[in-house]
Amino acid sequence: MNNSAHTPSWNEFKQKMKHYLTVPGNGVYTVHTGQEKKNRLFQKLYGTNENVQQLWEKSLDAIPMNTTLILGLPSDTGGGIQRGANWGPLFLRDTLLQNGDDLKALDIGDVRVIPHLLHDKYLNDETISKCRKALYNDEKIQLPVSPLSIAYDFAQSFHRSFPSKRLFTIGGDHSASYPVVRAYLEEKKAKGIKVALIHFDAHTDLSIERLGIDICFGTWTAQIVDYLESPAHLIQLGIRSSAKDRAHWENTFHHKQYWSHELQGEKAQSVSEEIIQHLKNLNVEELYITFDIDCLDQSYAGATGTPESGGLSPYEPMLIMQNLFENFKITGADIMEIAPQVKSAEIKQMEPETTLMVASQIATFLIQAMGAK
């Protein structure tokens, strides 16, 4: 795309953003709840709490000048254990700005979320029409209304309009990865670029469906495998909560999987070297990293819908990601399942502060890695 902010193609894309996105933090639909935190975020981003809609729209003109863009996808309709990951984008942004890191990334806002919806394919025509009227004030406009459907159409347009730019997405439950990863993989495949999906998680997310639903937090990876060049281009790390063992999953999907106990401590270095060699054998050029915060032990990340013991410390994934970054371009990434207002009774540390601090370190690394030349 021509990087001029005045071309017709730019104007068309910007108009789509105004339909699909909203001010950072406003993707969670509330009246009063959380408004104080939203106002604090607005103050940090725009220096004021007034006229934030206009200031946000004006900030979008800076897109052509930025390499990496931050997108919030505050949807937790695809979850199913403990909800609350819809607040992840707001709280993590606040922590990132509080830490004062120079991320060199532009926050383009949140996907607009009707919190009762997941994907348009689960809706009838009457519901879609009513939701179009609610979102766009036009029941006949031919635009999607569910968060995953909106995110997919937006991400498709983004990659086609800005092939050299990179999108970092903050979720949301892990179903939020499905639309942005799918759009990324489709665009890379169309350009003949060999990519791999690096998936950090305590869970495989490889169920074919969950209670009849085929796209949700426990199924999204199974649905995304077909968009990879081959299943061998999927690497899962940190797995430990599964009814089936590693052999079952690898024999079923023909990908690589490393369980948490195989990565802990000094073993992380040798595993990262093994992964690097595997990816080089596949002639992989670029990576997408999707990071479910529950891949970390609950003592580091208890503010999540499914905290699990026996997990990784932040050291192991940071080491692995650093080694991968030294060998491949990281051109897409997300962080999911931060539920700031959720805490299990057995969690002893201060939350959500502990989870947010660790998540901000991981997010900062990924954003900076994506922005590197």
C-alpha positions in Angstrom: 0.0 0.0 0.0 1.1 3.5 -0.7 2.1 4.9 2.7 0.4 8.3 2.0 -2.4 8.9 4.5 -4.4 10.6 1.7 -4.8 7.9 -0.9 -8.3 6.4 -1.6 -7.2 3.0 -0.3 -6.0 4.6 3.0 -9.3 6.4 3.4 -11.3 3.2 2.8 -9.2 1.3 5.4 -9.6 4.1 7.9 -13.3 4.1 7.4 -13.4 0.4 8.1 -11.4 1.0 11.3 -14.0 3.5 12.5 -16.7 0.9 11.9 -14.8 -2.0 13.6 -12.7 -0.4 16.3 -13.2 1.9 19.2 -11.0 3.9 21.6 -8.4 1.7 23.5 -10.2 0.4 26.6 -13.7 1.0 25.3 -14.1 -2.4 23.7 -15.6 -3.6 27.0 -19.2 -2.4 27.0 -20.0 -0.9 30.4 -21.8 2.1 31.8 -19.9 2.9 35.0 -17.8 -0.2 35.9 -14.2 0.3 35.2 -14.6 3.9 34.0 -12.0 5.1 36.5 -9.4 2.8 34.9 -10.5 3.7 31.4 -10.1 7.4 32.3 -6.6 6.7 33.6 -5.7 5.0 30.3 -7.1 7.9 28.3 -5.1 10.3 30.3 -1.9 8.4 29.6 -2.6 7.9 25.9 -4.1 11.3 25.1 -3.3 13.6 28.0 -7.0 14.1 28.8 -10.3 12.4 29.4 -12.2 14.7 27.2 -13.0 14.3 23.5 -11.1 10.9 23.4 -13.1 9.7 20.4 -11.8 12.5 18.3 -8.3 12.2 19.6 -8.3 8.5 18.9 -9.5 9.0 15.4 -6.8 11.6 14.8 -4.2 9.2 16.2 -5.0 6.7 13.4 -3.3 9.0 10.9 0.0 7.9 12.4 -0.5 4.3 11.2 1.5 4.6 8.0 4.5 5.8 10.1 4.5 2.9 12.6 5.8 -0.6 12.1 3.9 -2.3 14.9 0.3 -1.7 15.9 -1.4 -2.8 19.1 -5.0 -4.1 18.9 -7.3 -5.0 21.8 -9.7 -7.9 21.4 -11.7 -7.8 24.7 -13.9 -10.8 24.1 -14.3 -13.7 26.6 -17.4 -15.3 25.1 -15.2 -18.1 23.8 -14.1 -19.0 27.3 -15.9 -21.4 29.6 -14.3 -21.9 33.0 -13.9 -18.5 34.6 -14.8 -15.4 32.5 -13.0 -12.1 32.9 -10.4 -12.1 30.1 -12.4 -9.3 28.4 -10.7 -6.9 30.8 -7.2 -8.1 29.8 -6.5 -5.4 27.1 -7.5 -2.5 29.4 -5.5 -3.6 32.4 -2.4 -4.7 30.5 -2.2 -1.5 28.5 -2.3 0.4 31.8 0.6 -1.7 33.2 2.6 -1.3 30.0 2.2 2.5 30.1 2.9 2.6 33.8 6.2 0.8 33.3 7.2 3.5 30.9 8.7 1.3 28.3 9.2 2.9 24.9 7.4 0.3 22.9 7.6 2.1 19.6 4.1 0.9 18.7 0.8 2.6 18.0 -2.3 1.5 19.9 -5.1 1.5 17.3 -7.8 0.6 19.8 -10.2 -2.2 20.6 -12.4 -4.3 18.4 -16.0 -3.4 19.2 -17.5 -6.2 21.1 -21.1 -7.2 21.7 -20.3 -9.3 24.8 -23.0 -12.0 24.1 -21.6 -12.9 20.6 -18.7 -15.0 19.4 -18.8 -15.6 15.7 -21.4 -14.7 13.1 -21.8 -18.2 11.8 -23.6 -19.0 15.1 -26.2 -16.3 14.5 -29.5 -16.1 12.5 -30.3 -13.4 10.1 -32.6 -11.6 12.4 -30.0 -11.3 15.2 -27.3 -10.2 12.7 -29.7 -7.5 11.4 -30.5 -6.2 14.9 -26.8 -6.2 15.9 -25.9 -4.3 12.8 -28.3 -1.6 13.8 -26.8 -1.5 17.3 -23.2 -1.4 16.1 -23.4 0.6 12.9 -26.9 2.2 13.1 -27.7 0.5 9.8 -29.4 -2.9 9.8 -28.7 -3.5 6.1 -24.9 -2.7 6.1 -22.9 -5.7 5.0 -20.5 -5.9 7.9 -20.0 -8.6 10.6 -21.2 -8.1 14.1 -19.5 -10.7 16.3 -16.0 -10.0 17.8 -14.2 -12.9 16.1 -15.8 -12.2 12.7 -15.0 -8.4 13.0 -11.5 -9.2 14.0 -10.9 -11.5 11.1 -12.2 -9.0 8.5 -10.2 -6.3 10.1 -7.0 -8.3 10.2 -7.4 -9.4 6.6 -7.8 -5.8 5.5 -4.8 -4.8 7.7 -2.4 -7.3 6.2 -3.5 -6.6 2.6 -3.2 -2.8 3.1 0.0 -2.9 5.2 2.0 -6.0 4.2 5.1 -4.7 5.9 3.4 -3.8 9.2 2.8 -6.0 12.2 -0.1 -6.6 14.6 0.2 -7.4 18.3 -3.1 -8.4 19.7 -4.1 -8.4 23.4 -7.0 -10.7 24.4 -9.5 -11.9 25.5 -9.9 -15.6 25.9 -7.8 -17.7 23.5 -10.5 -18.0 20.9 -9.5 -14.4 20.1 -6.3 -15.7 18.5 -8.2 -17.6 15.9 -9.2 -14.7 13.6 -5.9 -12.8 13.8 -3.8 -15.9 13.4 -5.9 -17.1 10.5 -5.7 -13.8 8.7 -1.9 -13.7 9.3 -1.3 -17.2 8.0 -3.5 -16.7 4.9 -1.6 -13.6 3.9 1.8 -15.2 4.4 0.8 -18.2 2.4 -0.5 -16.0 -0.4 3.0 -14.4 -0.5 4.9 -17.7 -0.3 6.4 -16.9 3.0 7.1 -19.9 5.2 5.9 -19.3 8.8 5.5 -21.3 12.0 3.1 -20.9 14.9 4.7 -21.0 18.3 2.0 -21.6 20.9 2.7 -21.2 24.7 -0.1 -22.7 26.8 -0.9 -25.0 29.7 -3.6 -26.6 27.5 -3.5 -28.0 24.0 -6.6 -26.2 22.7 -6.8 -29.1 20.2 -10.4 -30.3 20.8 -12.4 -30.5 17.6 -15.4 -29.0 19.3 -16.6 -28.2 22.8 -20.3 -28.8 23.6 -21.0 -28.5 19.8 -19.0 -25.2 19.4 -16.0 -25.5 17.0 -14.3 -22.2 17.7 -13.7 -21.5 21.4 -10.8 -21.3 23.8 -10.3 -25.1 23.8 -10.6 -25.7 20.0 -9.1 -22.8 18.2 -5.7 -24.4 17.6 -7.3 -27.5 16.0 -9.2 -25.2 13.7 -6.1 -23.2 12.7 -3.8 -26.2 11.8 -5.2 -26.4 8.3 -4.1 -22.8 7.6 -0.4 -23.8 8.2 1.7 -25.1 5.4 1.9 -28.4 7.4 1.1 -29.5 11.0 4.9 -29.6 11.5 4.8 -25.8 11.5 3.0 -25.8 14.8 5.0 -25.9 18.0 3.3 -26.1 21.4 5.2 -25.4 24.6 4.2 -25.5 28.3 1.4 -28.1 28.0 0.5 -29.8 31.3 -3.2 -30.0 31.7 -4.6 -32.6 29.3 -6.7 -35.8 29.4 -4.4 -37.2 26.8 -0.6 -37.6 26.7 1.9 -35.9 24.4 2.0 -39.0 22.1 -1.7 -38.9 21.5 -1.7 -35.3 20.4 1.5 -35.5 18.2 0.2 -38.7 16.6 -3.2 -37.1 15.9 -2.1 -33.7 14.6 1.5 -34.5 13.6 3.0 -31.4 15.2 5.6 -30.9 17.9 4.6 -30.5 21.5 6.8 -29.9 24.6 5.2 -30.3 28.1 6.1 -28.1 31.0 8.4 -30.5 32.8 10.4 -30.9 29.6 11.2 -27.1 29.5 11.9 -26.2 33.1 15.3 -24.8 34.2 18.3 -25.6 32.0 16.3 -27.8 29.7 14.8 -24.7 28.1 18.0 -24.0 26.3 18.4 -27.5 24.7 14.7 -27.5 23.7 15.0 -24.1 22.0 18.0 -25.3 20.0 16.0 -28.4 19.0 13.1 -26.2 17.9 15.4 -23.8 15.9 16.9 -26.7 14.0 13.4 -28.2 13.3 12.2 -24.9 11.9 15.3 -24.4 9.8 14.8 -27.8 8.4 11.4 -26.6 7.3 12.9 -23.5 5.8 10.8 -21.3 8.1 11.4 -17.6 7.6 9.0 -15.9 10.1 7.2 -16.7 13.3 3.8 -15.9 14.9 3.9 -16.3 18.7 0.7 -16.8 20.6 1.1 -16.6 24.4 -1.5 -17.9 26.8 -0.6 -16.5 30.2 -1.6 -19.8 31.9 1.5 -21.5 30.4 3.2 -19.9 33.4 2.8 -21.5 36.8 -0.1 -20.0 38.8 2.4 -18.5 41.3 3.4 -16.2 38.4 0.1 -15.9 36.6 -2.9 -16.5 38.9 -5.2 -13.9 37.3 -6.4 -16.1 34.5 -9.5 -18.2 33.9 -7.7 -21.5 34.2 -4.6 -21.1 36.5 -2.5 -24.3 36.7 0.3 -25.4 39.0 3.4 -27.1 37.7 4.0 -24.5 35.0 6.8 -22.5 33.7 8.5 -19.5 35.3 8.9 -16.4 33.1 12.5 -17.4 32.6 11.9 -20.4 30.3 9.6 -18.8 27.7 11.7 -15.6 27.6 14.8 -17.6 27.0 13.1 -19.6 24.2 11.6 -16.5 22.6 14.9 -14.7 22.7 16.7 -17.7 21.0 13.9 -17.8 18.4 14.2 -14.1 17.8 17.9 -14.4 17.1 17.2 -16.9 14.3 13.9 -15.8 12.8 11.7 -12.8 12.3 8.8 -12.5 14.7 6.1 -10.8 12.5 3.0 -11.6 14.5 2.1 -12.1 18.1 -0.5 -12.0 20.8 -1.0 -12.5 24.5 -4.2 -14.0 25.8 -6.2 -15.1 28.9 -5.3 -12.3 31.3 -8.3 -12.1 33.6 -7.4 -9.3 36.0 -10.4 -9.6 38.2 -10.3 -13.4 38.6 -8.4 -15.1 41.4 -8.6 -18.7 42.7 -8.7 -19.3 46.5 -5.4 -21.1 46.5 -3.5 -18.2 44.8 -1.4 -16.6 47.5 0.5 -13.8 45.7 -0.9 -10.3 45.1 -3.1 -10.3 42.1 -3.7 -9.1 39.5 -0.4 -7.1 40.0 1.8 -10.2 39.7 0.2 -11.5 36.5 0.1 -8.0 34.9 3.8 -7.4 35.7 4.9 -10.6 34.2 2.5 -10.2 31.2 3.9 -6.7 30.5 7.4 -8.1 30.4 6.4 -10.7 27.8 4.3 -8.3 25.8 7.1 -5.7 25.8 9.6 -8.3 24.5 7.2 -9.4 21.7 6.3 -5.8 20.7 10.0 -4.8 20.5 10.9 -8.0 18.7 8.2 -7.3 16.1 9.4 -3.8 15.6 13.0 -4.8 15.1 14.4 -4.3 11.7 
